[in-house]
Structure formats: C-alpha cells, structure tokens
C-alpha cells in the first residue's frame, strides 16, 4: 500500500528531475570524467520538479505539473528511499508547460 502525504497550506511536494550526466569527449579525444560534470551540477541552484502533492491553499499548480524552483527555498526530505523537495508556492519560479519550454529555460539561464 502506497503512503499518501498531505501538504499543509501553500506547500508543494516536488520530485526533483535529475539530470543524467554522461561522459564527454573533447574534439581531441580527451574523456572528461563524470565527477567533474557532477560537481558543476551540484553548484547550481535552480531545478525542475514534478508536483506530487499540494496543499489546500495552492492556487496555481496541479498534480503532475512541472515547476522551476530554487533549491535554497526548499526543504529536502527522503520518503520511501526517494528524495523530494517541499516548497512554498510563493517560492515556485515558474510552471513549465512543455519539454521545449524546459529546454528554452535551461538555455536562457545557462543550466
């Protein structure tokens, strides 16, 4: 039986969308290890997440929406072995409508 979590007020439970880090090669054939790329990803603060649960006072998001948020405004929690973020709705920066919009935002903010 799956546990259902209830969020209070304007809180949103997000499952963070993790970026896949693959080994990269330069034009000269030098392999850049994954650890270097992972360190660059850890230094960023903006993430996308899927809305899993929302409080009764959340007006602008629905379950399964994709949201852009600043990790500094989130409480990270582990539930059933998975990492989630709890964010107040006022700290959600944008609701994303499509995969193309995610790519456009990532390019614009240099993620």
BELBEL-V201308 format. One record per residue. N is the residue number from 1. PSI is psi in radians with two decimals (NA if undefined). OMEGA is omega in whole degrees, -180 to 180 (* if undefined). Layout:
n	psi	omega
N	PSI	OMEGA
N	PSI	OMEGA
This chain:
n	psi	omega
1	2.25	-178
2	2.38	179
3	2.37	177
4	2.26	180
5	2.40	178
6	2.26	177
7	2.52	178
8	2.60	173
9	-2.19	-177
10	0.45	-180
11	2.53	179
12	2.33	175
13	2.08	-177
14	2.42	168
15	2.00	-176
16	2.33	176
17	1.97	-178
18	2.48	176
19	2.46	177
20	2.24	180
21	2.10	179
22	2.69	177
23	2.47	179
24	2.64	176
25	2.43	174
26	3.00	179
27	-0.52	179
28	-0.06	177
29	0.11	179
30	2.26	-180
31	2.23	177
32	2.05	-176
33	2.64	179
34	-0.59	-176
35	-0.65	180
36	-0.78	179
37	-0.69	180
38	-0.67	179
39	-0.69	178
40	-0.71	-180
41	-0.65	-179
42	-0.41	-178
43	-0.22	180
44	2.81	-176
45	-0.26	-179
46	2.32	-178
47	2.78	171
48	2.56	178
49	2.68	178
50	2.30	179
51	2.08	180
52	-0.74	177
53	2.75	177
54	2.66	178
55	2.95	-176
56	-0.32	-176
57	0.17	179
58	2.09	-173
59	-0.53	-167
60	0.09	-180
61	2.63	176
62	2.86	176
63	2.41	-179
64	0.03	171
65	2.70	174
66	2.25	-176
67	2.57	173
68	2.25	-178
69	2.80	177
70	2.16	-177
71	-0.40	-180
72	-0.35	179
73	0.25	-175
74	2.62	170
75	2.08	-180
76	2.30	-179
77	2.66	175
78	2.16	180
79	2.15	180
80	0.67	177
81	0.05	179
82	2.56	179
83	2.34	178
84	2.90	176
85	2.40	174
86	2.16	-175
87	2.47	172
88	2.51	-178
89	-0.64	-179
90	-0.30	179
91	0.07	173
92	2.21	-176
93	-0.58	-178
94	2.63	169
95	2.28	-174
96	2.30	-174
97	-0.49	-174
98	2.89	177
99	-0.64	179
100	-0.68	179
101	-0.65	176
102	-0.83	-179
103	-0.70	180
104	-0.75	180
105	-0.76	-179
106	-0.72	179
107	-0.70	-178
108	-0.64	-178
109	0.17	173
110	0.84	176
111	NA	*
